[in-house]
Amino acid sequence: MKIKKGDNVIMIAGKDKNKTGKVIKVFPKEDKVIVENINLKKKHQRAKTGGKKGEKIEVPRSVSIASVMLVCKSCGKPARVSRQVVSGKKLRICKKCQSEI
């Protein structure tokens, strides 16, 4: 999996197409990610204490990893990712500008 927690991604498909956000959580077995402010769904939350009311909150839900694309830090464009081993470390390399992500 080439996308990790904390990466900036852009949606390339779906109702939130062309929106960008930061990856909150990754589910590698299911090939899904949760991105902040993308794929928001309303959730009805019960009142915790007697004096407060219940409310509707918006919660980000998971999206398929095929619907997002990693944004390069140096060129700022969505880019495909390659991997290279340099001095024993695995690095993710942007295929457009050849810089480390």
Secondary structure by P-SEA (a helix, b strand, c coil): ccccccbbbbbcccccccbbbbbccccccccbbbbcccbbbbbbbccccccbbbbbbbbbbbbbcccbbbbbcccccbbbbbbbbcccbbbbbcccccccc
